[in-house]
Amino acid sequence: MTEIPVAIAGTNALYRLFTPKDPRHAAHTGALARVGHLVISPMVLTELDCLVTERVGSGAAMNALEFIAGQVEARRFEIPDTAVHLRGAMAVMRGYNDASGGKGVGLADAMNVALAAAFRTADMLTTDRHFRMMRPLTAHAAFRLLPEDL
């Protein structure tokens, strides 16, 4: 049953979906089942491919991409063009340049903040806790991290 209309995907959550041995796999699979439409930035998709290839292997990475491509074709997942959101993501990066002990916020996470605003959601399929200190660009008070906040 989908009760969360739209969520933005983080790399770590997608990785857990494709690694059944991960202790948090079931929680992430359950959270995804509650999402109607999952938005995956091309940056997150690239990070996922690199991570799965490095840690599990190229076959597993191809399986993950096959699954995602099928969900995109079924219109359950979306990989949007991010060019129109680049300036917004850069503004997010500038706003949090002192975060994480001065390392700041990377482009993939900043883009997810910009995409959340574009899709009018505060739901993030992620376990990246730094989204706790980041604020949505919409009227939402805070991001809801899935599956933790379910």
SULMO-V721508 format. One record per residue. RES is the residue in three letters. SS is DSSP state (2 for helix, 1 for strand, 0 for the rest). PSI is psi in radians with two decimals (* if undefined). Layout:
res = (RES,RES)
ss = (SS,SS)
psi = (PSI,PSI)
This chain:
res = (MET,THR,GLU,ILE,PRO,VAL,ALA,ILE,ALA,GLY,THR,ASN,ALA,LEU,TYR,ARG,LEU,PHE,THR,PRO,LYS,ASP,PRO,ARG,HIS,ALA,ALA,HIS,THR,GLY,ALA,LEU,ALA,ARG,VAL,GLY,HIS,LEU,VAL,ILE,SER,PRO,MET,VAL,LEU,THR,GLU,LEU,ASP,CYS,LEU,VAL,THR,GLU,ARG,VAL,GLY,SER,GLY,ALA,ALA,MET,ASN,ALA,LEU,GLU,PHE,ILE,ALA,GLY,GLN,VAL,GLU,ALA,ARG,ARG,PHE,GLU,ILE,PRO,ASP,THR,ALA,VAL,HIS,LEU,ARG,GLY,ALA,MET,ALA,VAL,MET,ARG,GLY,TYR,ASN,ASP,ALA,SER,GLY,GLY,LYS,GLY,VAL,GLY,LEU,ALA,ASP,ALA,MET,ASN,VAL,ALA,LEU,ALA,ALA,ALA,PHE,ARG,THR,ALA,ASP,MET,LEU,THR,THR,ASP,ARG,HIS,PHE,ARG,MET,MET,ARG,PRO,LEU,THR,ALA,HIS,ALA,ALA,PHE,ARG,LEU,LEU,PRO,GLU,ASP,LEU)
ss = (0,0,0,1,1,1,1,1,1,0,2,2,2,2,2,2,2,0,0,0,0,0,0,0,2,2,2,2,2,2,2,2,2,0,1,1,1,1,1,0,0,2,2,2,2,2,2,2,2,2,2,2,2,2,2,0,0,2,2,2,2,2,2,2,2,2,2,2,2,2,2,2,2,0,0,0,1,1,0,0,0,0,2,2,2,2,2,2,2,2,2,2,2,2,2,0,0,0,2,2,2,2,0,0,0,0,2,2,2,2,2,2,2,2,2,2,2,2,0,0,0,0,1,1,1,0,0,0,2,2,2,2,0,0,0,0,0,0,0,0,0,0,0,1,1,1,0,0,0,0)
psi = (2.15,2.06,-0.15,1.87,-0.84,2.39,2.68,2.32,2.41,2.73,-0.81,-0.66,-0.75,-0.71,-0.77,-0.54,-0.57,0.17,1.52,-0.40,-0.23,2.32,-0.33,0.14,-0.89,-0.72,-0.70,-0.69,-0.74,-0.72,-0.75,-0.64,-0.38,-0.08,2.27,-0.73,2.12,2.21,2.21,2.06,2.64,-0.50,-0.73,-0.71,-0.72,-0.77,-0.74,-0.81,-0.80,-0.78,-0.84,-0.74,-0.80,-0.75,-0.52,-0.71,2.86,-0.54,-0.76,-0.66,-0.73,-0.68,-0.73,-0.78,-0.66,-0.78,-0.83,-0.78,-0.73,-0.68,-0.57,-0.78,-0.57,-0.05,0.40,-0.60,2.73,2.40,1.65,2.77,2.21,-0.06,-0.70,-0.23,0.04,-0.81,-0.70,-0.75,-0.69,-0.66,-0.69,-0.78,-0.77,-0.66,-0.37,0.54,-0.28,-0.01,2.87,0.84,0.53,-0.07,-0.41,-2.91,2.33,2.93,-0.72,-0.79,-0.69,-0.67,-0.64,-0.62,-0.78,-0.70,-0.65,-0.70,-0.77,-0.60,0.13,0.91,2.73,0.15,2.14,2.12,1.59,2.77,0.21,1.85,-0.25,-0.26,-0.22,-0.59,-0.26,2.60,2.46,2.72,0.16,-2.96,-0.09,2.47,-0.60,2.88,2.57,2.11,2.14,2.31,-0.10,-0.70,0.16,*)
